[in-house]
């Protein structure tokens, strides 16, 4: 059923199949309103900060944290391992709260490199 939810969430078929086949892959969904109540232009700017110019910010978060992210209006779906999802979620929450992307990238890369050193 997680695979079905992922498909409706907007993920590729390959990502959905991976969710069904792999035990350590999870799907998390939350709304921007869960992090901060934003309306109108403020909400649109928060979504824009998460996506970045041409989707660059979203792709950077995905690549650094080895996750998949789908932005569906004000809903955010994250697919990945539990620890990687936590790093991605923290980065996205910081963007929603107004942190500049460069600062978020720096923190995210530091945490991700620490995580890779542990294993």
Rosetta blueprint (number, residue, H / E / L):
1 X L
2 X H
3 X H
4 X H
5 X H
6 X H
7 X H
8 X H
9 X H
10 X L
11 X L
12 X L
13 X H
14 X H
15 X H
16 X H
17 X H
18 X H
19 X H
20 X H
21 X H
22 X L
23 X L
24 X L
25 X L
26 X E
27 X E
28 X E
29 X E
30 X E
31 X E
32 X H
33 X H
34 X H
35 X H
36 X L
37 X L
38 X L
39 X L
40 X L
41 X H
42 X H
43 X H
44 X H
45 X H
46 X H
47 X H
48 X H
49 X H
50 X H
51 X H
52 X L
53 X H
54 X H
55 X H
56 X H
57 X H
58 X H
59 X H
60 X H
61 X H
62 X H
63 X H
64 X H
65 X H
66 X L
67 X L
68 X E
69 X E
70 X E
71 X E
72 X E
73 X L
74 X L
75 X E
76 X E
77 X E
78 X E
79 X E
80 X E
81 X L
82 X H
83 X H
84 X H
85 X H
86 X H
87 X H
88 X H
89 X H
90 X H
91 X H
92 X H
93 X H
94 X H
95 X H
96 X H
97 X L
98 X L
99 X L
100 X L
101 X H
102 X H
103 X H
104 X H
105 X H
106 X H
107 X H
108 X H
109 X H
110 X H
111 X H
112 X H
113 X H
114 X H
115 X H
116 X H
117 X H
118 X H
119 X L
